[in-house]
Amino acid sequence: MRHRVIEGVALLSTVLIIAAGTTPAGAASACKGLEKAKCEAKSECIWIDQYTRKDGKKVSAYCKSAGKKKASSTK
């Protein structure tokens, strides 16, 4: 019985360590997987249309994060 408790604690510890290693920067984008209309409705997302790479591979259309805007500097 004691052996099972130790295994359970070890498993829980492993899960918590993995979860703690997941940072907001590594988290999935709020834009990922959205359909075109929903993507375009969010200001933080941009829709990328389907395109063909130089090597001939077709890339399906997708929604991605627009990224952070850099502060403009005045001179």
N, C-alpha and C positions, 0 to 999 in steps of 0.2 A: 504494500500500500504506500509506504513511504517513497519507494522508487517512482511510482506514478505521480506523486505530488511533485517530486523533483523534476521529472520530465515536463510536467505541466508548467512549472515555474520557468524552466529553461525555454520552452516554446513561447510563453508569454513575453519573456525578456527579449527574445529574438525579434518578435513582431514589433515590440515597442522601439527597439533599436532601429529597425528598418523604417518605421513610421517617423521617427525623430530625424532621420537622415533626409527625409523629403522636405525640401525647402520651397517656399513660394516661388522662387526663381525656377525651380525644377518642376513645378506643378504644371499641369496641362493648361494651355491657353484657354481663356473664356471664349475665344473665337473658334477654336478647333472643332470641326465637325458640323458647323452651322451651314444651313442651306443659304443660297445666294441672297434671298430677300431678307432673312434675319441678319445675315452678315452685314449687308449694306445699311441696315437700320441702326447698327451699333457704331458709334463714332470711333471706338477704339479698335475696330476691325476693318480690314480691307479684303476685297474679293479679288482673287487672282484667276483669270480665265485660263482655260486649257491652252497648252502650248506644246511645241515640239522642240526638244533639245537638239543641239548640234549633232549629237550621235544618233539621232533619229527616234529616240524614245519619247513617247507621248506622255505628258504629265497632265493628269486630270485637274480640273478646276478645283479650287479650295479657298477656304477662308483662313486668314491669318491675322495675328496681332499687328496693328499699325506701328507699334513700337513707341518709345518715349520721344517726345519732341524736345529738341535741344533749345535752350534759352538763347534768344538772339542777343548778340553782343553789339553795343553801340560804340562807335569810335569817334 
